[in-house]
Structures are given as structure tokens and as C-alpha cells.
């Protein structure tokens, strides 16, 4: 089982720290609406990059058919990290 304790709770700061965003790189994610079941390949994404825009660190999530750029609050609202175990 993977330890995701490095991801602080949404109430702590309004932006990712660079270190936290970096630790999320290459982790698989799914939208919370798809996480109740085993998501199909079309619904899985992975954290593919980090950007620093307007004093805010954001993560880039690559899905099969699209790319999303999310702030920390958007990430917690929309996504769940998938444990590989």
C-alpha cells in the first residue's frame, strides 16, 4: 500500500508546494466520480508535469484523450490518487 501522507489536506495552504507536486509526478489519478468502480483506461490519467504560474504551483494531468491543468483546490475537488497495490 502506498503512503500518500505527503499530500497535505486541502485546508493547508491554497497552493501545492513544489515538493508536494513533484512527489505526485507519475502517480495515476481518476476523477472522483469514476473512483467508486475500477476505472477503465479512458478514465485513468497520470500526473505528467508541474507548472508555476502567477505564484501558484499547478499539476498537469494527462488522460488518454485530453490534458488538464489543476490547482491544488481543483485537484482535491476533482481527483483521487489511485493506489497501484
C-alpha positions as CSV (number, residue, x, y, z in Angstrom):
1,X,0.0,0.0,0.0
2,X,1.4,3.4,-1.0
3,X,1.7,6.1,1.7
4,X,0.1,9.3,0.4
5,X,0.7,11.3,3.6
6,X,2.9,13.7,1.7
7,X,-0.2,15.2,0.2
8,X,-1.4,17.7,2.7
9,X,-5.0,18.2,3.4
10,X,-6.9,20.7,1.2
11,X,-7.2,23.2,4.1
12,X,-3.4,23.5,4.4
13,X,-2.3,26.4,2.1
14,X,-4.2,27.2,-1.1
15,X,-1.4,26.0,-3.5
16,X,0.7,23.0,-3.9
17,X,4.3,23.3,-2.6
18,X,6.7,22.4,-5.3
19,X,7.9,19.4,-3.3
20,X,4.4,18.0,-2.9
21,X,3.6,18.5,-6.6
22,X,6.9,16.9,-7.5
23,X,6.1,13.8,-5.4
24,X,2.8,13.4,-7.3
25,X,4.6,13.1,-10.6
26,X,3.8,9.8,-12.4
27,X,1.0,8.8,-10.0
28,X,-2.2,7.6,-11.6
29,X,-5.3,9.5,-10.9
30,X,-9.0,9.2,-11.7
31,X,-11.9,11.6,-11.4
32,X,-13.7,11.2,-8.1
33,X,-16.9,10.5,-10.0
34,X,-15.2,7.4,-11.6
35,X,-13.4,6.2,-8.4
36,X,-16.2,4.1,-6.9
37,X,-15.6,1.5,-9.6
38,X,-12.4,0.2,-11.2
39,X,-11.8,3.0,-13.8
40,X,-11.3,2.0,-17.4
41,X,-8.2,3.1,-19.3
42,X,-10.2,6.0,-20.8
43,X,-10.8,7.4,-17.3
44,X,-7.3,7.0,-15.9
45,X,-4.7,9.8,-16.0
46,X,-1.3,10.4,-14.6
47,X,0.4,13.5,-13.2
48,X,2.7,14.4,-16.1
49,X,4.1,17.7,-15.2
50,X,4.2,20.8,-12.9
51,X,3.9,24.4,-13.8
52,X,4.4,27.6,-11.8
53,X,2.1,30.3,-13.0
54,X,1.1,33.5,-11.2
55,X,2.8,32.5,-7.9
56,X,0.8,29.2,-7.9
57,X,2.1,25.7,-8.5
58,X,-0.2,23.5,-10.6
59,X,-0.1,19.9,-11.8
60,X,-0.6,18.7,-15.4
61,X,-2.7,15.6,-15.7
62,X,-2.6,13.6,-18.9
63,X,-5.6,11.4,-19.9
64,X,-5.9,9.3,-23.0
65,X,-7.9,12.0,-24.8
66,X,-7.1,15.2,-23.0
67,X,-4.8,17.2,-20.7
68,X,-5.9,19.0,-17.6
69,X,-4.1,21.7,-15.6
70,X,-5.2,21.8,-12.0
71,X,-4.6,23.9,-8.9
72,X,-4.4,22.3,-5.5
73,X,-8.1,23.0,-4.7
74,X,-9.2,21.8,-8.1
75,X,-7.1,18.6,-7.7
76,X,-8.7,17.8,-4.3
77,X,-12.2,18.6,-5.6
78,X,-12.0,16.5,-8.8
79,X,-9.3,13.8,-8.5
80,X,-8.3,10.8,-6.4
81,X,-4.9,9.2,-6.5
82,X,-5.0,5.6,-7.5
83,X,-3.0,3.2,-5.4
84,X,-1.2,0.6,-7.5
85,X,-1.4,-2.1,-4.9
